[in-house]
Amino acid sequence: MPQDQTVKINRFVTYKRIFTKFAIINLENSFINIEILGDSMWQEYIQPKSLEEALELISDPSKRTRVIAGGTDLILEFEGKVSPEPELLVDITRIAGLDQIALEDDLIHIGPLVTHNHVVGSKLLQQYAVPLVQACWQIGAPQIRNRGTVAGNILTASPANDTITPLVAMDASVELRSSSSTRIIKMVDFFKGVRKTVIRPDEILTDILIPALTKGQKGSFYKQGLRKAQAISVVNAAVVIGLDNGIINKASITLGSVSPTIIHADEAEIFLLGKELNFKVIEETAKLAAKAATPIDDVRGSAAYRSYITEICVKRALRKLIPENNQDPVPEKPVLLWGNNNHKTSQLHDTSSHQKGSEISFKVNGKQIISTHSHNKTLLSLLRDEALMTGTKEGCGEGECGACTVYMDGKAVMSCLVPAPRAEGTEIITIEGLSHEGKLHPVQQSFIEEDAVQCGYCTPGFIMSAAKLLEEKSHPTEDEIKVAISGNLCRCTGYKKILKAIENSVE
């Protein structure tokens, strides 16, 4: 390269991206212009102010359009090129009233913006939809549960998705709306195969309808994954039974990740009718349920293992329904990483539209930022490449490691799974914003004192999770700390000092 030539890189591109994304290099006017490819995931991004506007936006059959809410699955589809890049991405998360949980005439209504943590924290659902609460509690980690929605889990339509199994067991339905019609479909009829549903491109899932469990009904959910957190189900099972004077008069047993769709264990359900629930009956029921499974081999488990573990899952789900054995895995006051109050989603006064060259205006650590280069990227890219908040790390880009944890709308989220335009009108807090007037946050100080900073790469994510936990619980238990950092991976494997640092940061 001649000495008078220099490298001009598209605005603040990080080294990590240079080495991991494809690039086109052009010689222009004695400069080498490096164009980074692979970050673009949509062309236009609109946040409508009403559901009617959203339905109108997706009604045009000539435009390739997708609807996004939590985005924890959808962003990965775009990144991995599993789905075609949409021309228009319609974000419905700023529409008021779509995050409601209500009980009307013994029917539970769950809106399309209800997140997994909304479910976990709902007293109503803890009383009337226990299997769903137990399933949501085991999805991902707190940061994922703060963004991922039940509706999104349904629409992804993977047989390993945890919320679908209890919803089918509880005989739930979904409401689908377009600009011209509304229809209600039973969950059992909604799925047509792996990642295939009956929803049309011009429809939005606007309601999940669940018959509330009665006093005579009990239900539970059990999941077998490869680790305790951030695990996709190898097999999961949901059970709902009705009892009359101790005798089972209704039974529903559903199995996930053992067939292209969620299935009922019909023979096991029939066997339970007319019997008391005891350990002998449970053993036989579990064996019959395993016979319904038709699993495949994949990276998480062989077909033989899945068939074996199906029996175990059903057995453990049923045992949880025996009074002396019923240990609910969901704490009464679960760790949500919401902070000291239930933060509401920041509302927009008008429709927000973003395309190439348009501005994204938001605050980072109290300072106003205007971006013009991130309309089709993630919040992580925006924070690092334009806001220059490089304390927020990209460790995996898939929501697995927690190194990119930030606060948005007051809640901890994985910024690698948030579209950058979603930051419009919000305030984002990063690791740089935790200190105040030159004084470190107690968690930051404790990490130094306890030598919890090892290679340091994952440290910002751990500190962000721990600081939000201390807003929520002033004196957390060790189990609560472990839940709070369950979405954060330390590649140096030194968790003991991290736990000690968090414990000792309590004022």
Buried (B, 14 or more C-beta within 10 A) or exposed (E): EEEEEEEEBBEBBBEEBEEEBEBEEEEEEEEBBBEBEEBEBBBBBBBBBEBEBBBBBBBEEEBBBBBBBBBBBBBBBBBEEEBEBBBBBBBBBBBBEBBBBEBEEEBBBBBBBBBBBBBBBBEBBBEBBBBBBBBBBBBBBBBBBBBBBBBBBBBBBBBBBBBBBBBBBBBBBBBBBBBEEEEEBEBBEBBEEEBEBEBEBBBBBBBBBBBBBEEEBBBBBBBBBEEEBBBBBBBBBBBBBBBEEEEBEBBBBBBBBBBBBBBBBEBBBEBBEEBEBEEEBBEEBBBBBBBBBEBEEEEBBEBEBBBBBBBBBBBBBBBBBEEEEEEEEBEEEBBBBBBEEEBEBBEBEEBBBBBEEBEBEBBBBEEEBEBEBBBBBBBBBBBBBBBEBBBBBBBBBBBBBBBBBBBBBBBBBBBBBBBBBBBBBBBBBBBBBBEEEEEBBBBBBBBEEBEBBBEEBBBBBBBBBBBBBBBBBEEBEEEBBBBBBBBBBBEBEBBEBBBBBBBBBBE
